[in-house]
Amino acid sequence: MTRQNYIFTSESVSEGHPDKVCDQISDAILDAFLTEEPQARVACETFATTNRVVIGGEVGLSDQARLTEYMGRVDDIARACIKGIGYEQEKFHHETVEITNLLHEQSAHIAQGVDAAVDKEEGAGDQGIMFGYATTETDDLMPAPISFAHRILRRLAEVRKDGTEPTLGPDAKSQVSLRYENGKPVEVTQLVLSTQHSDDNQTSGDIRALVEPYIREVFPTDWLTDATEWWINPTGKFVIGGPGGDAGLTGRKIIVDTYGGAAPHGGGAFSGKDPTKVDRSAAYAARYLAKNIVAAGMAEKCTIQLSYAIGISRPLSIYADTYGTGQVHEAEIERAVAKVMDLTPRGIREHLELNKPIYQRTAAYGHFGRKPEADGGFSWEKTDLVEALKKAV
């Protein structure tokens, strides 16, 4: 029996967090290559520290001359990304930061695994396990702690960027502890926020007075009670932030990117990887399937696991867990998802239309629980498989 009464905590980080700066640069480079060629191959990693950004990894286009040309645009892409986040600090400024581009052509052996699969179809670019999850806790079918941790930081980014709160800085972290009663979130027990600010004279109390109205906007009115403990900039000043204060690296916030620890994670990061990499595309597919299962009323909670091997097109296994909330047996769900969606790497990309420049926007505030967009962004958040799933069981 799933536990019904407990406290669960998740954290998020803002777009200005050093690791998220790196994720966004990596995905901005991916978007640029996919704009040039939808079949571009990209595996891009970024490292950031004081006044320095280093970009490395492997990229591939069908034409070598165009590849060389696009390599030369990487510096401008990174600077534009840093500017968009809002970094104009002495130790990390989009105009003066030193950028080193170490990208090179994709390994022929990796390309071979994708292009010449053992079973004559396009193969997975690597082995691995991927998980997707959905729950009825929120309207976006996401776990409530991570959903609200994201919402806090997105709201603060909005008022920072529109000039309403000019003393807020780009770097921030949130953490939300929710009390569950009968399996449903009912109260915030602890709320943690550390946010960069520009005024050296601002105290923790000053920052709480500034941010509290925006935080209250994002929660149901009865979740913040007199018993809720607030921890706002608990160590005091937070003026030096971003890569000027701490190093960042692509792929270090995989739990922030997904379900806040409320569901399993296969370990693979997303940002900087084109959709032939099942670390990314199959994790999106697993979320898509889990969300549609819950939206179809088959369960209140659902985890889907997919597994792959390099060079093999079909998933090696499909696993479903509904945590005792299922209206349909898990084995039937496993059979149904295989019927309603082609889960080969090519099938996933075509079904979700992933060969588009839609990735930079995913690299902050979570890859899941977002609204599907007209240009194909967040296509894995659609619930258009509901009827097909119902017919398949």
C-alpha positions in Angstrom: 0.0 0.0 0.0 1.4 3.4 -1.0 2.0 5.7 2.0 -0.7 8.3 2.3 0.6 10.8 5.0 4.1 12.2 4.7 6.2 15.3 3.9 8.0 15.4 0.5 10.5 18.0 -0.7 11.8 19.1 -4.1 14.1 21.9 -5.3 14.5 24.0 -8.4 17.1 26.4 -9.7 16.7 29.5 -11.8 17.9 30.1 -15.3 20.8 32.1 -13.8 22.1 29.1 -11.8 25.6 28.2 -13.1 24.6 24.7 -14.2 21.5 26.1 -15.9 23.5 28.7 -17.7 25.5 25.8 -19.2 22.4 23.8 -20.1 20.9 26.8 -21.9 24.1 27.5 -23.9 24.3 23.8 -24.9 20.7 23.7 -26.0 21.0 27.1 -27.8 23.8 25.6 -29.9 21.7 22.5 -30.5 18.8 24.7 -31.7 21.1 26.6 -34.1 22.3 23.4 -35.7 18.8 21.9 -36.0 17.7 25.2 -37.6 20.3 24.7 -40.3 19.6 20.9 -40.7 16.8 19.0 -38.9 19.0 15.8 -38.9 22.0 17.6 -37.4 23.9 15.5 -34.8 24.9 17.4 -31.6 26.3 16.3 -28.3 27.4 19.6 -26.7 28.8 20.2 -23.2 29.4 23.6 -21.6 31.5 24.6 -18.6 31.3 28.0 -17.0 33.4 29.7 -14.3 34.6 33.2 -13.5 34.8 35.2 -16.8 35.2 31.9 -18.8 33.0 29.6 -20.8 34.4 26.4 -22.4 32.2 24.5 -25.0 33.1 21.0 -26.2 31.6 17.9 -27.7 30.7 16.5 -31.1 28.6 18.0 -33.9 27.7 16.8 -37.4 26.1 18.2 -40.5 25.8 16.6 -43.9 28.0 19.2 -45.5 31.5 19.8 -44.1 31.6 23.5 -45.3 28.4 24.4 -43.5 29.7 22.6 -40.4 32.8 24.8 -40.4 30.7 27.9 -40.9 28.4 27.0 -38.0 31.3 26.3 -35.7 32.2 29.9 -36.1 28.9 31.1 -34.8 29.1 29.3 -31.5 30.7 32.3 -29.7 27.8 34.6 -30.7 25.2 32.0 -29.7 26.8 31.7 -26.2 27.0 35.4 -25.7 23.4 35.9 -26.7 22.3 33.2 -24.3 24.2 34.8 -21.4 22.8 38.2 -22.2 19.2 36.8 -22.3 19.6 35.4 -18.9 20.7 38.8 -17.6 24.4 38.5 -16.7 26.2 41.8 -16.8 28.4 41.4 -13.8 32.1 42.2 -13.4 33.0 38.6 -13.1 30.6 37.3 -15.7 29.4 39.6 -18.5 28.1 38.6 -21.9 30.4 41.1 -23.6 33.7 40.3 -21.8 33.5 36.6 -20.9 36.2 34.5 -22.6 34.7 31.7 -24.7 36.7 28.7 -25.8 35.1 26.5 -28.5 36.3 23.0 -28.6 33.5 21.4 -30.6 34.6 18.9 -33.2 33.1 16.5 -35.8 31.0 13.6 -34.5 32.7 10.3 -33.9 32.2 7.9 -36.9 31.7 5.0 -34.5 28.8 6.8 -32.7 27.3 7.7 -36.1 27.6 4.1 -37.1 25.5 2.9 -34.2 22.7 5.2 -35.2 22.9 4.9 -39.0 23.6 1.2 -39.4 21.6 -0.6 -36.7 21.9 -4.3 -36.2 18.2 -4.7 -37.1 18.5 -2.6 -40.2 16.5 0.3 -38.7 17.9 3.5 -37.2 19.4 2.4 -33.9 19.6 4.0 -30.5 22.6 6.2 -30.1 23.5 4.5 -26.8 22.3 2.0 -24.2 20.3 3.3 -21.2 17.1 3.4 -19.2 14.6 6.2 -19.3 11.7 7.0 -17.0 8.5 9.0 -17.4 6.0 9.9 -14.7 2.7 11.6 -14.2 0.3 12.1 -11.3 -3.0 13.8 -10.6 -1.5 16.0 -7.9 -1.5 19.1 -10.2 -3.3 20.3 -13.3 -0.2 19.7 -15.3 0.0 16.1 -14.0 3.3 16.8 -12.2 4.4 16.1 -8.6 3.4 19.2 -6.7 6.7 20.0 -4.9 8.8 20.3 -8.1 5.9 22.1 -9.9 5.6 24.8 -7.3 9.4 25.1 -6.8 9.6 25.9 -10.6 6.7 28.3 -10.4 8.3 30.4 -7.7 11.5 30.9 -9.7 9.7 31.6 -13.0 7.6 34.3 -11.3 10.6 35.9 -9.8 12.4 35.8 -13.1 9.4 37.6 -14.7 9.5 40.5 -12.3 13.3 40.7 -12.5 13.3 40.9 -16.3 10.3 43.3 -16.7 12.0 45.8 -14.3 9.4 45.5 -11.5 12.1 44.2 -9.1 15.5 45.4 -10.5 17.5 44.4 -7.4 16.9 40.7 -8.0 19.7 38.9 -9.7 19.6 36.0 -12.1 20.9 33.2 -9.8 18.4 31.6 -7.4 17.3 28.3 -5.8 14.0 27.3 -4.3 12.9 24.3 -2.2 9.4 23.3 -1.3 8.3 20.8 1.4 4.7 19.7 1.1 2.7 17.8 3.7 0.5 15.1 2.1 -2.7 13.9 3.7 -4.5 10.9 2.3 -2.1 11.0 -0.6 -2.9 14.7 -1.5 -0.7 17.8 -1.0 -2.4 20.1 1.6 0.2 22.4 3.2 3.6 23.9 2.7 5.6 23.0 5.8 9.0 24.5 4.8 9.8 27.0 2.0 13.4 27.8 1.1 14.5 30.5 -1.3 18.0 31.8 -1.9 18.1 34.6 -4.5 20.9 36.8 -5.8 20.4 40.5 -5.2 22.3 43.5 -6.3 22.1 45.8 -3.3 24.7 45.0 -0.7 22.6 46.6 2.0 19.6 44.3 1.6 19.1 41.9 4.5 17.4 38.5 4.5 14.3 40.3 5.9 14.4 42.8 3.1 14.5 40.1 0.5 11.6 38.2 2.2 9.5 41.4 2.1 10.3 41.7 -1.6 9.7 38.1 -2.7 6.9 37.0 -0.4 4.0 38.6 -2.4 5.1 36.8 -5.6 5.5 33.5 -3.8 2.0 33.8 -2.3 0.7 34.3 -5.9 1.7 30.9 -7.1 0.3 28.7 -4.2 -3.3 27.8 -3.4 -4.3 30.3 -0.7 -4.7 27.6 2.1 -1.3 25.9 1.5 0.7 28.7 3.2 -0.3 28.7 6.8 0.9 30.2 10.1 2.9 27.1 10.7 4.8 27.4 7.4 8.5 28.0 8.0 10.1 30.5 5.6 13.8 30.4 5.0 14.7 33.3 2.7 18.4 33.9 2.0 19.1 32.1 5.3 22.9 32.8 5.2 22.5 36.6 4.6 23.8 38.4 1.6 23.8 36.8 -1.9 25.3 39.4 -4.2 28.0 37.4 -6.0 26.1 34.8 -8.0 26.2 32.7 -11.2 29.5 31.4 -12.7 31.2 34.4 -11.1 30.6 32.7 -7.7 30.4 29.0 -8.5 31.3 26.9 -11.5 28.6 25.4 -13.8 28.4 22.3 -16.0 25.9 20.9 -18.5 23.8 18.0 -17.2 24.2 18.4 -13.4 20.5 19.2 -12.6 18.8 16.1 -13.9 16.4 15.9 -10.9 15.4 19.5 -11.3 14.9 18.9 -15.0 12.5 16.0 -14.3 10.3 15.1 -11.3 12.1 16.5 -8.3 12.9 13.1 -6.9 9.3 11.9 -6.9 10.0 9.3 -9.6 13.0 7.2 -10.7 15.6 8.6 -13.0 17.7 6.7 -15.5 20.7 9.0 -15.0 21.0 10.5 -18.5 21.0 14.3 -18.9 19.1 16.1 -21.6 20.6 19.4 -22.6 22.9 19.6 -25.6 21.8 16.3 -27.0 20.0 16.0 -30.4 16.9 13.7 -30.4 18.7 10.7 -31.8 20.0 10.4 -28.2 17.5 8.3 -26.4 18.6 9.8 -23.1 16.5 12.7 -24.2 13.9 11.5 -26.7 12.9 8.3 -24.9 12.6 10.2 -21.6 10.2 12.6 -23.4 8.3 9.6 -24.9 8.1 8.0 -21.4 6.6 11.2 -19.9 4.2 11.5 -22.9 2.9 7.9 -22.3 2.7 8.3 -18.5 0.8 11.6 -18.8 -1.7 10.1 -21.3 -2.3 7.1 -19.1 -3.1 9.3 -16.2 -5.2 11.7 -18.4 -7.1 8.7 -19.6 -8.1 7.8 -16.1 -6.2 4.5 -16.1 -4.3 5.5 -12.9 -3.8 8.4 -10.5 0.0 7.9 -10.7 2.1 6.1 -13.4 5.7 5.5 -14.1 6.9 4.2 -17.5 10.4 2.8 -18.0 11.9 2.2 -21.4 15.3 0.6 -22.1 17.6 0.6 -25.2 20.9 -0.7 -26.5 23.2 1.1 -28.9 22.5 0.2 -32.5 19.2 -1.5 -31.7 16.0 0.3 -32.8 13.3 -1.3 -30.6 13.1 -0.8 -26.9 14.5 -3.8 -25.0 11.8 -3.5 -22.3 8.7 -1.6 -21.4 7.6 -1.4 -17.7 4.7 0.3 -16.1 4.0 1.0 -12.4 0.7 2.6 -11.2 1.5 2.4 -7.4 -1.7 0.6 -6.6 -3.8 3.4 -8.2 -4.4 1.6 -11.5 -7.8 1.0 -13.0 -6.1 -1.2 -15.6 -3.5 -3.9 -14.9 0.1 -2.8 -15.5 0.7 -5.6 -18.0 -2.2 -4.3 -20.1 -0.7 -0.8 -20.0 2.6 -2.2 -21.2 1.0 -3.9 -24.1 -1.1 -0.8 -24.9 1.7 1.7 -25.1 3.6 -0.5 -27.5 0.5 -0.5 -29.7 -0.2 3.2 -29.8 3.3 4.5 -30.3 6.3 3.5 -32.3 9.0 3.5 -29.6 12.0 3.2 -32.0 14.2 6.3 -31.9 12.9 7.3 -35.4 9.3 6.6 -34.3 9.6 8.8 -31.2 11.2 11.7 -33.2 8.5 11.5 -35.9 5.6 11.1 -33.5 6.7 14.0 -31.2 8.3 16.1 -34.1 11.5 16.4 -32.2 13.8 17.5 -35.1 13.0 21.1 -34.5 14.8 24.0 -32.7 12.7 23.7 -29.6 15.2 22.9 -26.9 16.7 26.1 -25.4 13.3 26.8 -23.8 13.4 23.5 -22.0 16.7 24.1 -20.3 15.3 26.0 -17.3 12.3 25.4 -15.1 11.9 21.8 -16.0 11.3 19.8 -19.2 8.0 18.5 -18.0 4.7 20.1 -16.8 4.9 22.8 -19.5 2.3 23.8 -22.0 2.5 22.3 -25.6 3.4 25.2 -28.0 2.2 25.9 -31.5 5.7 25.4 -33.1 6.1 21.9 -31.6 7.7 22.9 -28.3 6.8 20.5 -25.4 4.9 18.2 -27.8 5.5 15.4 -25.2 3.0 17.3 -22.9 0.1 16.7 -25.2 -2.7 14.3 -24.1 -3.7 13.2 -27.6 -3.2 9.5 -27.0 -6.0 9.2 -24.5 -8.6 7.6 -26.8 -6.1 5.4 -28.5 -4.9 4.0 -25.1 -8.5 3.4 -24.0 -9.2 1.4 -27.2 -5.9 -0.6 -26.8 -6.7 -2.0 -23.4 
